Amino acid sequence: MAHTHPDYIAVYRTIAFIAILSAIAISAGTLFFTQALGNFRTRRLIADTPRSQIGAMAMGLVEVQAQIAHGSEHLAPFSGVPCAYWEVTVEWLRIPGVWPVAHCNASGNPFFVRDETGVALVLPKGAEIRGLHSLEETCPAKQLPEHYARYLKEHHLGSPRNWEPSQIRFTERRLGEGEGVFLLGTAVPRSQALEVSQDAALLATSTNSAHEHHIRELQSQTVATICQGECDRLFIISPQSERNVLRQYGWAKLIGGPALALFGLYFFLMVIFAMRWITP
């Protein structure tokens, strides 16, 4: 009966709360550490892979610093800006501070890159794309600009009238033509990666014979294709420099993960000790 005293109940509740927080800290710390180990391996691979020139790169895992060649003429869906690659997300404000993703999409079209030694075709499918230029706009669901309302309709996301009275956030990330780009991926001979369907995708934006001729010229200059490999799955595309890409695979989680797990383990052991002390 003594343990039903309000003071004991309060103590048990406090111990249970600390035990739950300790378990969360141990789980989160372990997860962070596991992610950090993966980031560490990626960081080492980026740092240890020598930079290649397109015209001289060997087949297999390569690191290339190049420039996106003009000629794709894809239009980003929200801004209408010509670009080589784009990603968009549509989120809506469900409750204050919570923005669940209602829709996401990416172009996925191949594009060309060049340096002073040659041209390569990039197939972005499966790539980890970092550091894209971002455009974000939040609008009331009932007062959407025409281009946003049209996009929702074209992608069968319903009429703005069907959305709850809320805010909708539109985010567009893009890789512009003419930009410098860092690539870490697998180089394969062009004939092994470029199929007729991809040829058609490259020419899908062609509006005149001059542009089509330009695409054909780029294709004729292409020495290899950079894509995600079957064995080496790492594939990174970024408009940032190698140094800035490396910074994104930092040491914080590698140090903070074990520290958080040990912190949680310490308090979990303290909970066990406290339970033994108060339990007759």
Secondary structure as the mmCIF struct_conf table of DSSP 4:
data_model
#
loop_
_struct_conf.conf_type_id
_struct_conf.id
_struct_conf.beg_label_comp_id
_struct_conf.beg_label_asym_id
_struct_conf.beg_label_seq_id
_struct_conf.end_label_comp_id
_struct_conf.end_label_asym_id
_struct_conf.end_label_seq_id
HELX_RH_3T_P HELX_RH_3T_P1 ALA A 2 THR A 4
BEND BEND1 HIS A 5 HIS A 5
HELX_RH_AL_P HELX_RH_AL_P1 PRO A 6 ASP A 48
BEND BEND2 THR A 49 THR A 49
HELX_LH_PP_P HELX_LH_PP_P1 PRO A 50 PRO A 50
STRN STRN1 ARG A 51 SER A 52
HELX_RH_3T_P HELX_RH_3T_P2 ILE A 54 ALA A 56
HELX_LH_PP_P HELX_LH_PP_P2 MET A 57 ALA A 58
BEND BEND3 MET A 59 MET A 59
STRN STRN2 GLY A 60 ILE A 68
HELX_LH_PP_P HELX_LH_PP_P3 ALA A 69 ALA A 69
TURN_TY1_P TURN_TY1_P1 HIS A 70 GLY A 71
STRN STRN3 HIS A 74 LEU A 75
TURN_TY1_P TURN_TY1_P2 PRO A 77 SER A 79
STRN STRN4 PRO A 82 CYS A 83
BEND BEND4 ALA A 84 ALA A 84
STRN STRN5 TYR A 85 TRP A 92
BEND BEND5 ARG A 94 ARG A 94
STRN STRN6 ILE A 95 ILE A 95
TURN_TY1_P TURN_TY1_P3 PRO A 96 GLY A 97
STRN STRN7 VAL A 98 VAL A 98
STRN STRN8 VAL A 101 ALA A 106
STRN STRN9 PHE A 111 ASP A 115
TURN_TY1_P TURN_TY1_P4 GLU A 116 THR A 117
STRN STRN10 GLY A 118 VAL A 122
TURN_TY1_P TURN_TY1_P5 LYS A 125 GLY A 126
STRN STRN11 GLU A 128 ILE A 129
BEND BEND6 GLY A 131 GLY A 131
STRN STRN12 HIS A 133 PRO A 140
HELX_RH_3T_P HELX_RH_3T_P3 ALA A 141 GLN A 143
HELX_RH_AL_P HELX_RH_AL_P2 GLU A 146 GLU A 154
TURN_TY1_P TURN_TY1_P6 HIS A 155 HIS A 156
HELX_RH_3T_P HELX_RH_3T_P4 PRO A 160 ASN A 162
BEND BEND7 TRP A 163 TRP A 163
BEND BEND8 PRO A 165 SER A 166
STRN STRN13 GLN A 167 LEU A 175
TURN_TY1_P TURN_TY1_P7 GLU A 177 GLY A 178
STRN STRN14 GLY A 180 VAL A 188
HELX_RH_AL_P HELX_RH_AL_P3 ARG A 190 ALA A 193
HELX_RH_AL_P HELX_RH_AL_P4 VAL A 196 LEU A 202
TURN_TY1_P TURN_TY1_P8 LEU A 203 THR A 205
BEND BEND9 ASN A 208 ASN A 208
HELX_RH_AL_P HELX_RH_AL_P5 SER A 209 GLN A 221
STRN STRN15 THR A 222 CYS A 227
BEND BEND10 GLU A 230 CYS A 231
STRN STRN16 ILE A 236 SER A 238
BEND BEND11 PRO A 239 GLN A 240
HELX_RH_AL_P HELX_RH_AL_P6 GLU A 242 ARG A 247
TURN_TY1_P TURN_TY1_P9 GLN A 248 TYR A 249
BEND BEND12 TRP A 251 TRP A 251
HELX_RH_AL_P HELX_RH_AL_P7 ALA A 252 ILE A 278
#
